[in-house]
Amino acid sequence: MCIRDRIGTITPRPQPGNPQPRLFRIIDREAIINRMGFNNAGIEVGASRVAASRRFRKNGGIIGFNIGKNKLTPNENAVDDYLACLRGAWDVADYIAVNLSSPNTPGLRDLQAADETARLLETLKQEQEKLTATSGRRVPIALKVAPDLEPSHIADLAKVFLDGGLDGLIATNTTISRSEVAGCDYASQAGGLSGAPLTSRSTEVIAAFHSHLGSEVPIIGVGGIMTAEDAREKLKAGAKLVQLYTGFIYHGPPLISEILKTASPSA
Ligand SMILES: Cc1cc2nc3c(=O)[nH]c(=O)nc-3n(C[C@H](O)[C@H](O)[C@H](O)COP(=O)(O)O)c2cc1C
């Protein structure tokens, strides 16, 4: 297990995201609801900032570029947005994460329909081959999924990932379910829920994907890692690496050292 940086989601063109307020803390549940909506400066600016920062980074580190489509791009043209981001991020990314799972871009999660995902993955893998040949450097492609998937959908997607030669799976994004925060302030706000209420669900999804994928497609586990024990559970469920976001907001940097101390497979 190691720590990785993640940038994004970045879209081909800059966009402002949703109007504020767009982020809500449910403090007593250690949760967040966000509907940021991919506010970002676009792939060109994002990639040039990373290129500039890399020159000053001492330890190198690993940077994943999380890519998406612009809000105004219809789903039938989504592939062009992902291709533009793949090309734009290639030279500065250590891996690319294809985000099909944000609840805050209308229709985005429809791209998780198995046939849609298969088509998109095929095109991206072809482009990956071309870019590898021209640049002499292969950048792995991972795909990030939602936690709100039925078992049969998970099975269908796992087949697509195995057939399509996916390099990595990131499970999971935020949930649209509110069952764990019913009655709390802000529970009715639109957006994706993260943090403690997501912990078990995301671990279940990791375990379900792992049962289909085995070691063929490595899984990056994310969703409600608030303690070192949560990280351990993700690794036990089959994740090879972990990421966290909301846990960092509630517990800060000590959580990272706690995880590194106690959650590595050899510990
Ligand atoms: C404020 C905020 C913004 C986020 N933005 C993105 C994003 O742009 N792209 C993405 O793939 N996931 C995004 N996420 C989801 C996280 O990367 C993560 O998958 C999710 O929050 C579950 O992990 P956590 O419980 O550790 O936060 C965001 C989460 C939060 C809280």
The ligand as an SDF file (V2000), in Angstrom:
LIG
                    3D

 31 33  0  0  0  0  0  0  0  0999 V2000
  -15.5680   17.8390   -1.8460 C   0  0  0  0  0  0  0  0  0  0  0  0
  -15.3840   16.5840   -2.6480 C   0  0  0  0  0  0  0  0  0  0  0  0
  -15.0920   16.6640   -4.0070 C   0  0  0  0  0  0  0  0  0  0  0  0
  -14.9280   15.5010   -4.7690 C   0  0  0  0  0  0  0  0  0  0  0  0
  -14.6080   15.6080   -6.0950 N   0  0  0  0  0  0  0  0  0  0  0  0
  -14.4080   14.4870   -6.8120 C   0  0  0  0  0  0  0  0  0  0  0  0
  -14.0340   14.5900   -8.1860 C   0  0  0  0  0  0  0  0  0  0  0  0
  -13.8950   15.6740   -8.7350 O   0  0  0  0  0  0  0  0  0  0  0  0
  -13.8630   13.4260   -8.8570 N   0  0  0  0  0  0  0  0  0  0  0  0
  -13.9870   12.1940   -8.2790 C   0  0  0  0  0  0  0  0  0  0  0  0
  -13.7920   11.1780   -8.9370 O   0  0  0  0  0  0  0  0  0  0  0  0
  -14.3430   12.0760   -6.9840 N   0  0  0  0  0  0  0  0  0  0  0  0
  -14.5380   13.1950   -6.2500 C   0  0  0  0  0  0  0  0  0  0  0  0
  -14.8920   13.0770   -4.9300 N   0  0  0  0  0  0  0  0  0  0  0  0
  -15.0910   11.7320   -4.3650 C   0  0  0  0  0  0  0  0  0  0  0  0
  -13.8550   11.2480   -3.6040 C   0  0  0  0  0  0  0  0  0  0  0  0
  -12.7320   11.1850   -4.4260 O   0  0  0  0  0  0  0  0  0  0  0  0
  -14.1310    9.8720   -2.9970 C   0  0  0  0  0  0  0  0  0  0  0  0
  -14.2850    8.9150   -4.0220 O   0  0  0  0  0  0  0  0  0  0  0  0
  -15.3780    9.8490   -2.1180 C   0  0  0  0  0  0  0  0  0  0  0  0
  -15.4980   11.0760   -1.4200 O   0  0  0  0  0  0  0  0  0  0  0  0
  -15.3740    8.7060   -1.1220 C   0  0  0  0  0  0  0  0  0  0  0  0
  -14.2230    8.7600   -0.3110 O   0  0  0  0  0  0  0  0  0  0  0  0
  -14.1550    9.4840    1.1170 P   0  0  0  0  0  0  0  0  0  0  0  0
  -15.2920    8.9290    1.9410 O   0  0  0  0  0  0  0  0  0  0  0  0
  -12.7960    9.1520    1.6360 O   0  0  0  0  0  0  0  0  0  0  0  0
  -14.3090   10.9520    0.8640 O   0  0  0  0  0  0  0  0  0  0  0  0
  -15.0660   14.2260   -4.1600 C   0  0  0  0  0  0  0  0  0  0  0  0
  -15.3660   14.1480   -2.7860 C   0  0  0  0  0  0  0  0  0  0  0  0
  -15.5160   15.3070   -2.0320 C   0  0  0  0  0  0  0  0  0  0  0  0
  -15.8500   15.1990   -0.5580 C   0  0  0  0  0  0  0  0  0  0  0  0
  1  2  1  0
  2  3  1  0
  2 30  2  0
  3  4  2  0
  4  5  1  0
  4 28  1  0
  5  6  2  0
  6  7  1  0
  6 13  1  0
  7  8  2  0
  7  9  1  0
  9 10  1  0
 10 11  2  0
 10 12  1  0
 12 13  2  0
 13 14  1  0
 14 15  1  0
 14 28  1  0
 15 16  1  0
 16 17  1  0
 16 18  1  0
 18 19  1  0
 18 20  1  0
 20 21  1  0
 20 22  1  0
 22 23  1  0
 23 24  1  0
 24 25  2  0
 24 26  1  0
 24 27  1  0
 28 29  2  0
 29 30  1  0
 30 31  1  0
M  END
$$$$
